Amino acid sequence: MNLAKLGVWAAVDRLPAIEAAAFARRIEAWGFSALWIPEGLGREVFSSAAWLLAGTTRLVVASGIANIYARDAFCTAAAQQGLNEQSGGRFLLGLGVSHVPLVQVRQHQYGKPLATMRAYLETMAMAHYQSIPPAAPPRTLLAALGPKMLELSAQRADGAHPYNVTPEHTERARSILGAGKLLCVEQAALLERDPARARAIGREFLGIYLNLPNYVENWKRLGFGAADFAGGGSERLIDATVAWGDEGTIRARLEAHLQAGADHVCVQALSAVPGVADERLLALLAPGA
């Protein structure tokens, strides 16, 4: 698996399937090593990954993240094996406990995150797979923010995929993971120099996350408080979570994550249209440009 320093995180559910495949090919042509796709209430992430892998030749497709409540552990293990065998080792499994609202809407009971994830990984490890295995063992990353989930990422997985984090968090995550584990962080970025406009788009982007305890608790660990969560998010919170400005400013934030210990940074290129990636920014950041 060729996982280089930069990748792209994009909600391709907003695109028709044909356009999503074309977008993946552009990401590949620009030289990004991976395309990370989420799983919410849209397309099922493994079938979506299969479609994108079939339309590309070098690009790693990663789930960011596959919801453990969406399918049992045997199904996830089989999908991970099958997608890697079919693609020549280009599927990276990002796995997470999701959030209470997204679990309850599936008519499931949200369990204690750490215990639930540990049990799920244990079941995956014992799953019997009777088809042709991939040439190399597939990799699993956990959606980890807090220290205990990061410890589990080090103990029972190949690393972590933190989301909505700062370079300070990346440094802490690396210290917990230790050497030899993959640390693939998401960074929201916005090509906008006007502070008022940039922060307005940033607030719209972060709005849903300010209502999810997982993210709020992590921001608290990073030193943010009640005043930062009021009114759609303080300027300090927006600026720390969303890299906005010109190309140089955004590149500096990506480099800060790498210097703090990240192996790979996946850029979520925000635009004025929620959920739609700004391909102007991706073209500017393209490793192959």
ZIQUIWO-V117242 format. One record per backbone hydrogen bond with DSSP energy under -0.5 kcal/mol. NH is the residue of the N-H (numbers start at 0). CO is the residue of the C=O. If there is no record, write none. Layout:
nh:NH co:CO
nh:NH co:CO
This chain:
nh:2 co:0
nh:3 co:1
nh:6 co:264
nh:7 co:33
nh:8 co:266
nh:9 co:7
nh:9 co:35
nh:11 co:9
nh:13 co:10
nh:14 co:11
nh:19 co:15
nh:20 co:16
nh:21 co:17
nh:22 co:18
nh:23 co:19
nh:24 co:20
nh:25 co:21
nh:26 co:22
nh:27 co:23
nh:28 co:24
nh:29 co:25
nh:30 co:27
nh:31 co:26
nh:32 co:5
nh:34 co:59
nh:35 co:7
nh:36 co:61
nh:47 co:43
nh:48 co:44
nh:49 co:45
nh:50 co:46
nh:51 co:47
nh:52 co:48
nh:53 co:49
nh:54 co:50
nh:55 co:52
nh:59 co:32
nh:60 co:89
nh:61 co:34
nh:61 co:59
nh:62 co:91
nh:63 co:36
nh:63 co:61
nh:65 co:93
nh:66 co:64
nh:67 co:95
nh:69 co:66
nh:75 co:71
nh:76 co:72
nh:77 co:73
nh:78 co:74
nh:79 co:75
nh:80 co:76
nh:81 co:77
nh:82 co:78
nh:83 co:79
nh:84 co:80
nh:85 co:81
nh:86 co:82
nh:87 co:83
nh:88 co:83
nh:91 co:60
nh:91 co:89
nh:92 co:90
nh:92 co:138
nh:93 co:91
nh:94 co:92
nh:94 co:140
nh:95 co:65
nh:102 co:98
nh:102 co:99
nh:103 co:99
nh:104 co:100
nh:105 co:102
nh:106 co:103
nh:107 co:102
nh:109 co:107
nh:115 co:111
nh:116 co:112
nh:117 co:113
nh:118 co:114
nh:119 co:115
nh:120 co:116
nh:121 co:117
nh:122 co:118
nh:123 co:119
nh:124 co:120
nh:125 co:121
nh:126 co:122
nh:126 co:123
nh:129 co:127
nh:140 co:92
nh:141 co:158
nh:142 co:94
nh:143 co:141
nh:149 co:145
nh:150 co:146
nh:151 co:147
nh:152 co:148
nh:153 co:149
nh:154 co:150
nh:155 co:151
nh:156 co:152
nh:157 co:139
nh:158 co:152
nh:159 co:181
nh:160 co:141
nh:164 co:185
nh:169 co:165
nh:170 co:166
nh:171 co:167
nh:172 co:168
nh:173 co:169
nh:174 co:170
nh:175 co:171
nh:176 co:172
nh:177 co:173
nh:180 co:177
nh:181 co:157
nh:183 co:159
nh:183 co:181
nh:184 co:182
nh:184 co:263
nh:185 co:161
nh:186 co:265
nh:187 co:240
nh:188 co:267
nh:189 co:242
nh:190 co:269
nh:191 co:189
nh:191 co:244
nh:194 co:192
nh:197 co:193
nh:198 co:194
nh:199 co:195
nh:200 co:196
nh:201 co:197
nh:202 co:198
nh:203 co:199
nh:204 co:200
nh:205 co:201
nh:206 co:202
nh:209 co:205
nh:210 co:207
nh:211 co:208
nh:212 co:210
nh:214 co:211
nh:215 co:211
nh:216 co:212
nh:217 co:213
nh:218 co:214
nh:219 co:215
nh:220 co:216
nh:221 co:217
nh:222 co:219
nh:223 co:218
nh:227 co:224
nh:228 co:224
nh:228 co:225
nh:229 co:225
nh:231 co:228
nh:232 co:229
nh:233 co:227
nh:237 co:233
nh:238 co:234
nh:239 co:235
nh:240 co:236
nh:241 co:237
nh:242 co:187
nh:242 co:240
nh:243 co:241
nh:244 co:189
nh:249 co:245
nh:250 co:246
nh:251 co:247
nh:252 co:248
nh:253 co:249
nh:254 co:250
nh:255 co:251
nh:256 co:252
nh:257 co:253
nh:258 co:254
nh:259 co:255
nh:260 co:256
nh:260 co:257
nh:261 co:256
nh:262 co:182
nh:263 co:182
nh:264 co:4
nh:265 co:184
nh:266 co:6
nh:266 co:264
nh:267 co:186
nh:268 co:266
nh:269 co:188
nh:269 co:267
nh:273 co:271
nh:275 co:272
nh:276 co:274
nh:277 co:268
nh:278 co:276
nh:281 co:277
nh:282 co:278
nh:283 co:279
nh:284 co:280
nh:285 co:281
nh:287 co:29
nh:288 co:285
